[in-house]
Amino acid sequence: MASLDGKVALITGAASGIGKAIAELYAKHGAAVGIADINQQAADAAAAEINAAGGKAIGVAMDVTDEAAVHAGTDKVVAAFGRLDILISNAGVQIINPIEQFAFADWKKMLAIHLDGGFLTTKAALQHMYQVDGSGKAQGGIVIYMGSVHSHEASKLKSAYVTAKHGLLGLARTLAKEGADRNVRSHVICPGFVRTPLVEKQIPEQARELGISEADVIKNVMLKDTVDGVFTTVEDIAQTALFLATFPSAALTGQSFVVSHGWYMQ
């Protein structure tokens, strides 16, 4: 069984959905977890559930587009648990519209949360992962970005999201090269459609924009290209994040891992 005993993870957007599932699984495997979310109350509640189940977690208020807030939240996790070994950059939102109708403010918001958030949380985490011990060896760590099948493939109505998720590949690959000599690895997990509140919200929006029924959005848009007509689950993604966090070497770094029931195949 994979073990994260003694490891400390900071997970953004972890009060619900994919982030929460990863936090709970990491805690079950021995990690202390910082539950970072823009909603402090929700973060505290998610942390309380983990603690009640025998794990170790704290809630952290964090707006990932605010550099000061990101550094303060990261430092809070390190102060509580003594170190930082794993960053999961997961916070995200979705706004859909055709390009000609996409508000510039919405475009900037999407890139700020996904791309700026990935950069700022990475920068804050590296202050700790790059620290050296008495022998001059860096502590090291693992950074996992939550990409999407849209890191590789485009869809209508999602210009900002597709652009942002493509950008995370570049950030991860650069970190893989820069961080290698300090024992820092990076990965991008690229889920297919996961039926989280974020995806639930898209179903009526896409139905309206595309002029089709919500059932057709699910069958003919979201699940059309899967091999089994099944949504990817939060558990699928959490298990992938556990595998990557416990992989023993840099044989896997700078890579993306598509988890999509065949929706997209590399």
C-alpha beads as a LAMMPS data file, in Angstrom:
LAMMPS data file: protein, C-alpha beads

266 atoms
265 bonds

1 atom types
1 bond types

-500.0 500.0 xlo xhi
-500.0 500.0 ylo yhi
-500.0 500.0 zlo zhi

Masses

1 110.0

Atoms # bond

1 1 1 0.000 0.000 0.000
2 1 1 1.336 3.422 -0.951
3 1 1 2.338 5.498 2.050
4 1 1 2.620 9.240 2.544
5 1 1 3.657 8.956 6.190
6 1 1 5.505 12.075 7.287
7 1 1 4.607 14.010 4.130
8 1 1 2.767 17.328 4.082
9 1 1 0.486 18.316 1.204
10 1 1 -1.127 21.634 0.316
11 1 1 -4.150 21.270 -1.938
12 1 1 -5.944 24.266 -3.413
13 1 1 -9.661 24.237 -4.122
14 1 1 -9.852 21.354 -1.666
15 1 1 -13.085 22.126 0.172
16 1 1 -15.076 20.173 -2.425
17 1 1 -14.891 18.032 -5.536
18 1 1 -11.594 16.682 -6.837
19 1 1 -9.467 18.577 -4.342
20 1 1 -11.412 17.237 -1.376
21 1 1 -11.203 13.671 -2.682
22 1 1 -7.416 13.972 -3.021
23 1 1 -7.111 15.476 0.458
24 1 1 -9.124 12.667 2.022
25 1 1 -7.157 9.957 0.232
26 1 1 -3.812 11.538 1.087
27 1 1 -4.837 11.773 4.737
28 1 1 -5.834 8.094 4.751
29 1 1 -2.344 7.279 3.503
30 1 1 -0.601 9.238 6.224
31 1 1 -0.124 12.760 4.894
32 1 1 -0.884 15.907 6.849
33 1 1 -3.014 18.082 4.598
34 1 1 -3.591 21.792 4.172
35 1 1 -7.090 22.330 2.782
36 1 1 -6.813 25.614 0.874
37 1 1 -9.942 27.254 -0.455
38 1 1 -11.266 30.733 -1.077
39 1 1 -14.071 29.817 1.347
40 1 1 -12.502 29.627 4.816
41 1 1 -15.593 28.080 6.404
42 1 1 -15.749 25.315 3.805
43 1 1 -12.007 24.676 4.158
44 1 1 -12.319 24.381 7.929
45 1 1 -15.274 22.003 7.572
46 1 1 -13.388 19.745 5.145
47 1 1 -10.379 19.709 7.476
48 1 1 -12.611 18.884 10.427
49 1 1 -13.975 15.833 8.580
50 1 1 -10.453 14.533 8.016
51 1 1 -9.465 15.134 11.632
52 1 1 -12.619 13.398 12.858
53 1 1 -11.654 10.358 10.758
54 1 1 -8.239 10.201 12.425
55 1 1 -6.224 12.181 9.890
56 1 1 -4.358 15.464 10.167
57 1 1 -5.576 18.569 8.361
58 1 1 -6.038 22.308 8.694
59 1 1 -8.199 24.708 6.723
60 1 1 -6.512 27.638 4.977
61 1 1 -8.203 30.630 3.381
62 1 1 -6.539 31.230 0.020
63 1 1 -7.347 33.299 -3.036
64 1 1 -4.874 31.782 -5.502
65 1 1 -4.798 34.997 -7.566
66 1 1 -3.489 37.014 -4.594
67 1 1 0.264 36.589 -4.100
68 1 1 0.223 37.721 -0.473
69 1 1 -2.648 35.369 0.359
70 1 1 -0.901 32.451 -1.346
71 1 1 2.328 32.984 0.590
72 1 1 0.460 33.487 3.887
73 1 1 -1.563 30.311 3.405
74 1 1 1.467 28.273 2.389
75 1 1 3.419 29.530 5.385
76 1 1 0.490 28.642 7.661
77 1 1 0.608 25.023 6.497
78 1 1 4.375 24.851 7.018
79 1 1 4.052 26.430 10.466
80 1 1 1.445 23.821 11.417
81 1 1 3.176 20.731 10.037
82 1 1 6.847 21.685 9.753
83 1 1 7.435 21.243 6.022
84 1 1 5.818 21.067 2.580
85 1 1 6.341 18.067 0.306
86 1 1 3.437 18.106 -2.135
87 1 1 1.503 20.882 -3.840
88 1 1 -1.712 20.111 -5.697
89 1 1 -2.673 23.176 -7.752
90 1 1 -6.329 22.357 -8.237
91 1 1 -8.407 25.527 -7.757
92 1 1 -10.481 26.329 -10.807
93 1 1 -13.689 27.737 -12.239
94 1 1 -15.482 27.536 -15.567
95 1 1 -17.046 30.227 -17.726
96 1 1 -18.372 29.333 -21.171
97 1 1 -19.176 31.559 -24.125
98 1 1 -18.238 31.753 -27.789
99 1 1 -15.080 33.774 -28.382
100 1 1 -16.870 36.755 -29.933
101 1 1 -19.064 37.063 -26.843
102 1 1 -16.432 36.233 -24.220
103 1 1 -16.045 39.194 -21.877
104 1 1 -12.433 40.295 -21.430
105 1 1 -12.994 40.454 -17.672
106 1 1 -14.074 36.800 -17.711
107 1 1 -11.047 35.878 -19.840
108 1 1 -8.711 37.539 -17.330
109 1 1 -10.499 35.899 -14.392
110 1 1 -10.113 32.431 -15.911
111 1 1 -6.420 32.847 -16.659
112 1 1 -5.806 34.420 -13.249
113 1 1 -7.306 31.508 -11.332
114 1 1 -5.876 28.681 -13.416
115 1 1 -2.548 30.008 -14.690
116 1 1 -1.627 32.763 -12.252
117 1 1 -2.826 30.505 -9.453
118 1 1 -0.614 27.667 -10.654
119 1 1 2.383 29.998 -10.886
120 1 1 1.860 31.728 -7.540
121 1 1 1.279 28.537 -5.556
122 1 1 4.319 26.952 -7.204
123 1 1 6.496 29.949 -6.395
124 1 1 5.382 29.869 -2.750
125 1 1 5.858 26.111 -2.441
126 1 1 9.355 26.209 -3.910
127 1 1 10.515 28.520 -1.123
128 1 1 10.166 25.455 1.106
129 1 1 10.925 22.615 -1.317
130 1 1 14.192 24.249 -2.367
131 1 1 15.444 24.653 1.214
132 1 1 18.707 22.811 1.852
133 1 1 19.793 20.843 4.892
134 1 1 23.170 20.871 6.602
135 1 1 24.702 18.717 3.895
136 1 1 23.570 21.086 1.163
137 1 1 20.860 18.744 -0.146
138 1 1 17.520 20.297 -1.099
139 1 1 14.395 18.935 0.568
140 1 1 12.620 18.443 -2.759
141 1 1 8.966 17.848 -3.442
142 1 1 6.230 17.148 -5.958
143 1 1 3.965 19.651 -7.698
144 1 1 0.845 18.361 -9.400
145 1 1 -1.253 20.661 -11.558
146 1 1 -4.875 19.869 -12.291
147 1 1 -5.068 20.143 -16.039
148 1 1 -7.804 18.662 -18.197
149 1 1 -8.344 16.775 -21.401
150 1 1 -8.564 20.391 -22.569
151 1 1 -4.839 20.674 -21.888
152 1 1 -4.566 18.698 -25.142
153 1 1 -7.852 19.094 -26.970
154 1 1 -10.155 22.064 -27.623
155 1 1 -13.913 22.294 -27.214
156 1 1 -16.350 24.942 -28.332
157 1 1 -17.254 27.737 -25.896
158 1 1 -14.193 27.211 -23.679
159 1 1 -11.491 29.440 -25.175
160 1 1 -10.170 30.749 -21.836
161 1 1 -10.316 27.375 -20.096
162 1 1 -8.585 25.570 -22.965
163 1 1 -5.906 28.267 -23.146
164 1 1 -5.278 28.145 -19.404
165 1 1 -5.124 24.359 -19.250
166 1 1 -2.712 24.263 -22.197
167 1 1 -0.562 26.780 -20.338
168 1 1 -0.221 24.530 -17.309
169 1 1 1.638 22.012 -19.461
170 1 1 4.297 24.614 -20.168
171 1 1 4.608 25.562 -16.510
172 1 1 4.930 21.930 -15.423
173 1 1 7.524 21.117 -18.056
174 1 1 9.608 24.150 -17.150
175 1 1 9.455 23.252 -13.457
176 1 1 10.505 19.680 -14.270
177 1 1 13.714 21.019 -15.807
178 1 1 14.400 23.795 -13.295
179 1 1 13.592 21.696 -10.243
180 1 1 15.396 18.518 -11.214
181 1 1 18.682 19.266 -9.454
182 1 1 16.751 20.156 -6.303
183 1 1 14.680 16.979 -6.297
184 1 1 11.431 18.647 -7.329
185 1 1 9.212 16.842 -9.814
186 1 1 6.089 18.056 -11.585
187 1 1 3.066 16.419 -13.154
188 1 1 -0.185 17.426 -14.825
189 1 1 -3.286 15.303 -14.272
190 1 1 -5.741 15.766 -17.141
191 1 1 -9.220 14.574 -16.170
192 1 1 -12.055 13.998 -18.550
193 1 1 -15.508 15.155 -17.511
194 1 1 -15.880 14.650 -13.768
195 1 1 -19.413 15.191 -12.488
196 1 1 -18.517 17.827 -9.916
197 1 1 -20.612 20.972 -9.271
198 1 1 -18.398 22.707 -11.849
199 1 1 -19.485 20.249 -14.544
200 1 1 -23.106 20.141 -13.359
201 1 1 -23.259 23.900 -13.909
202 1 1 -22.016 23.494 -17.483
203 1 1 -24.772 21.082 -18.534
204 1 1 -27.630 23.626 -18.737
205 1 1 -25.238 26.329 -19.966
206 1 1 -24.047 24.200 -22.879
207 1 1 -27.582 23.054 -23.625
208 1 1 -28.626 26.684 -23.955
209 1 1 -25.616 27.748 -26.024
210 1 1 -25.726 24.710 -28.338
211 1 1 -29.518 24.570 -28.639
212 1 1 -29.781 20.947 -27.493
213 1 1 -31.224 19.145 -24.477
214 1 1 -29.284 18.590 -21.264
215 1 1 -29.451 14.833 -21.909
216 1 1 -27.831 15.397 -25.298
217 1 1 -25.094 17.507 -23.704
218 1 1 -24.226 14.572 -21.440
219 1 1 -24.509 11.856 -24.081
220 1 1 -23.300 13.611 -27.230
221 1 1 -20.860 16.190 -25.880
222 1 1 -19.437 15.170 -22.530
223 1 1 -19.411 11.385 -22.880
224 1 1 -19.565 10.921 -26.651
225 1 1 -15.893 10.039 -27.059
226 1 1 -15.460 7.875 -23.964
227 1 1 -15.098 4.139 -24.455
228 1 1 -17.791 3.266 -21.939
229 1 1 -20.131 6.265 -21.651
230 1 1 -19.033 6.839 -18.063
231 1 1 -18.004 10.020 -16.284
232 1 1 -14.527 10.120 -14.786
233 1 1 -14.861 10.114 -10.986
234 1 1 -13.157 12.118 -8.266
235 1 1 -11.838 8.795 -6.981
236 1 1 -10.181 8.129 -10.360
237 1 1 -8.324 11.422 -10.073
238 1 1 -7.442 10.988 -6.403
239 1 1 -5.918 7.578 -7.065
240 1 1 -3.839 9.058 -9.889
241 1 1 -2.637 11.841 -7.579
242 1 1 -1.681 9.238 -4.965
243 1 1 0.258 7.219 -7.529
244 1 1 2.213 10.263 -8.673
245 1 1 2.926 11.456 -5.134
246 1 1 4.383 8.071 -4.182
247 1 1 6.238 7.252 -7.395
248 1 1 9.846 6.626 -6.339
249 1 1 11.917 8.426 -8.972
250 1 1 12.155 11.227 -11.529
251 1 1 11.425 8.754 -14.309
252 1 1 8.027 10.455 -14.286
253 1 1 8.356 14.232 -14.388
254 1 1 7.157 16.925 -16.744
255 1 1 4.475 14.562 -18.050
256 1 1 0.714 14.771 -18.330
257 1 1 -1.563 11.907 -17.360
258 1 1 -4.946 11.779 -19.058
259 1 1 -7.681 10.157 -16.973
260 1 1 -10.748 10.287 -19.175
261 1 1 -12.257 6.847 -19.918
262 1 1 -10.758 7.195 -23.394
263 1 1 -12.268 10.629 -24.125
264 1 1 -8.796 11.694 -25.188
265 1 1 -5.917 9.322 -25.880
266 1 1 -2.289 10.470 -26.115

Bonds

1 1 1 2
2 1 2 3
3 1 3 4
4 1 4 5
5 1 5 6
6 1 6 7
7 1 7 8
8 1 8 9
9 1 9 10
10 1 10 11
11 1 11 12
12 1 12 13
13 1 13 14
14 1 14 15
15 1 15 16
16 1 16 17
17 1 17 18
18 1 18 19
19 1 19 20
20 1 20 21
21 1 21 22
22 1 22 23
23 1 23 24
24 1 24 25
25 1 25 26
26 1 26 27
27 1 27 28
28 1 28 29
29 1 29 30
30 1 30 31
31 1 31 32
32 1 32 33
33 1 33 34
34 1 34 35
35 1 35 36
36 1 36 37
37 1 37 38
38 1 38 39
39 1 39 40
40 1 40 41
41 1 41 42
42 1 42 43
43 1 43 44
44 1 44 45
45 1 45 46
46 1 46 47
47 1 47 48
48 1 48 49
49 1 49 50
50 1 50 51
51 1 51 52
52 1 52 53
53 1 53 54
54 1 54 55
55 1 55 56
56 1 56 57
57 1 57 58
58 1 58 59
59 1 59 60
60 1 60 61
61 1 61 62
62 1 62 63
63 1 63 64
64 1 64 65
65 1 65 66
66 1 66 67
67 1 67 68
68 1 68 69
69 1 69 70
70 1 70 71
71 1 71 72
72 1 72 73
73 1 73 74
74 1 74 75
75 1 75 76
76 1 76 77
77 1 77 78
78 1 78 79
79 1 79 80
80 1 80 81
81 1 81 82
82 1 82 83
83 1 83 84
84 1 84 85
85 1 85 86
86 1 86 87
87 1 87 88
88 1 88 89
89 1 89 90
90 1 90 91
91 1 91 92
92 1 92 93
93 1 93 94
94 1 94 95
95 1 95 96
96 1 96 97
97 1 97 98
98 1 98 99
99 1 99 100
100 1 100 101
101 1 101 102
102 1 102 103
103 1 103 104
104 1 104 105
105 1 105 106
106 1 106 107
107 1 107 108
108 1 108 109
109 1 109 110
110 1 110 111
111 1 111 112
112 1 112 113
113 1 113 114
114 1 114 115
115 1 115 116
116 1 116 117
117 1 117 118
118 1 118 119
119 1 119 120
120 1 120 121
121 1 121 122
122 1 122 123
123 1 123 124
124 1 124 125
125 1 125 126
126 1 126 127
127 1 127 128
128 1 128 129
129 1 129 130
130 1 130 131
131 1 131 132
132 1 132 133
133 1 133 134
134 1 134 135
135 1 135 136
136 1 136 137
137 1 137 138
138 1 138 139
139 1 139 140
140 1 140 141
141 1 141 142
142 1 142 143
143 1 143 144
144 1 144 145
145 1 145 146
146 1 146 147
147 1 147 148
148 1 148 149
149 1 149 150
150 1 150 151
151 1 151 152
152 1 152 153
153 1 153 154
154 1 154 155
155 1 155 156
156 1 156 157
157 1 157 158
158 1 158 159
159 1 159 160
160 1 160 161
161 1 161 162
162 1 162 163
163 1 163 164
164 1 164 165
165 1 165 166
166 1 166 167
167 1 167 168
168 1 168 169
169 1 169 170
170 1 170 171
171 1 171 172
172 1 172 173
173 1 173 174
174 1 174 175
175 1 175 176
176 1 176 177
177 1 177 178
178 1 178 179
179 1 179 180
180 1 180 181
181 1 181 182
182 1 182 183
183 1 183 184
184 1 184 185
185 1 185 186
186 1 186 187
187 1 187 188
188 1 188 189
189 1 189 190
190 1 190 191
191 1 191 192
192 1 192 193
193 1 193 194
194 1 194 195
195 1 195 196
196 1 196 197
197 1 197 198
198 1 198 199
199 1 199 200
200 1 200 201
201 1 201 202
202 1 202 203
203 1 203 204
204 1 204 205
205 1 205 206
206 1 206 207
207 1 207 208
208 1 208 209
209 1 209 210
210 1 210 211
211 1 211 212
212 1 212 213
213 1 213 214
214 1 214 215
215 1 215 216
216 1 216 217
217 1 217 218
218 1 218 219
219 1 219 220
220 1 220 221
221 1 221 222
222 1 222 223
223 1 223 224
224 1 224 225
225 1 225 226
226 1 226 227
227 1 227 228
228 1 228 229
229 1 229 230
230 1 230 231
231 1 231 232
232 1 232 233
233 1 233 234
234 1 234 235
235 1 235 236
236 1 236 237
237 1 237 238
238 1 238 239
239 1 239 240
240 1 240 241
241 1 241 242
242 1 242 243
243 1 243 244
244 1 244 245
245 1 245 246
246 1 246 247
247 1 247 248
248 1 248 249
249 1 249 250
250 1 250 251
251 1 251 252
252 1 252 253
253 1 253 254
254 1 254 255
255 1 255 256
256 1 256 257
257 1 257 258
258 1 258 259
259 1 259 260
260 1 260 261
261 1 261 262
262 1 262 263
263 1 263 264
264 1 264 265
265 1 265 266
